Each structure stands twice: as C-alpha cells, then as structure tokens.
C-alpha cells in the first residue's frame, strides 16, 4: 500500500491529506446548503467552518500526541507531520465545537440551530475521512482470516490494503465509514420531517456516532488509552448520554413547539 498519491517536485501529496481535505469540502458544502435554506449568509458559514477546521485540526493532533507522548519524545518535530496520520477525531470534534460556540456567541446566533446544521454533516465528513486511514493502514481491528472477509463481500483491494507484514487485519475503518454514511443519509432525511424539533438533529448525531464508535472501538487495536480504558469509548458514552438527554428534553415539548423547519424560528438566526 503506497500512502503517497503523487509528488510535486520534492513534495509528497499523501492520500491521507487528500481524503481529509475532501471530508472538509463535502462537509462544508452540506452545511452551507442547509444554512442557505434558512437564509444564513454564506460568509458567516465559511468563516465559522474555516476557524473550526483550523482549531479542530490542531486539537485533533494535540489529542493524539498527548496520548502517544512516547512516540514523539525522540523526534518532537514529527508532531507537525500531520500528513503521516495521527489525528484523533474526538479531539477535532471538541475543538470544533468550542470554536462554533464562541463564534455563535460573538455574532449572537443561536448555537443549537447552527449545530443542527453541522452535526449531521460531520457523519458525511467522517465517512470520507476514514478512507485516509485506509491508505495509512491504520484504524484497523484484530487479525482475521482473509477468506472470512471475502465471505462478507469485502473487496480484495481492501483486504490487500489491510494486510500488513503478511497479516490481514479487520477493516474497522470501512465498517465505520459505511455506518456513518448510512446514518448521515437517515438524519438528513429525518430532519426534513414536519415535527422534528430544534436540537434533535444534533441529538441524533450524538446518539448515532456515540453508539457507532463505542462498538467499533471494541475491535480496534490502535486505540488511545487512559489507564485501562479506551478514550474513544469514554467519549462515546458521553456523546450517547448527551444525545439521550437532548432527545428526551426536546421530546417533552408540545408537538408544535420549537419545530426545526418552522418559518417562525428562522428569523432568530437569519442576518
């Protein structure tokens, strides 16, 4: 598996960087399209997503580095080599969330409304970004018989890519990518519903990704650890419980209260 897509002079352009960039672009397009439906200016969305991406990228790297300090002690400069992999999605999500909250507060925009636009798009971005892990031969599970993967219709190019030093590993990245894509489609469809309430798209995202990642992480062999616990599972539980709380709170409201698609709620965030 060659992680390098092509070279320009002495510069290597890696597949990992390409897929991360594609994830950002498609995520932004999805968020902007939904925001336009509510009359939100494109420059607001672009600037918000730009800073969220920058801060999220830094936090994703720092999160990974903190839990892998031994890998960087002998070569601290390698911390900036993002193209070689080593980004923790939970660190990126937390950094991006804080940025969006502060940005919305600055412009006096209802944060929960913006997060309803952003959260489902993150599932699409995560589905795309996982393929960067494939080309870096990371985010995989335990060793597995290649024939077992063929029996569940895993293509040979993925099996070959997940074969490292003669050992074939479970393509956890693929399972997460597929499930994220399916959940993105479902939530994007659900939020068009007549009686969907403000906050529920965000709640569904937290439930979906919290649940997905918790079970995917069970088989991962390269997890970031805190003591004897997998950090991704700890964060996933927090996500899932937060999603449950949001869904329970919003469901207690009357049928016609705080509707996501209600025109009377649009003026609150249009500017």
ABEGO torsion letter per residue (X at the ends): XBABABBBEABBBBAAAAAAAAAAAAAAAAAAAAAAAAGBBAAAAAAAAAAAAAAAAAAAAAAAAAAAAAAAAABAAAAABAAAEGBBAAAAAAAAAAAAAAAAAAAGBBAAAAAAAAAAAAAAAAAAAAAAAAAAGBGBBBBBBAAAAAAAGBBAAAAAAABBGGBBBBBAAAAAAAAAAAAAAAAAAAAABAABBBGAAAAAAAAAAAAAAAAAAAABAABBBBEABBAAAAAAAAAAAAAAAAAAAAAABBAABGBAABAAAAAAABX
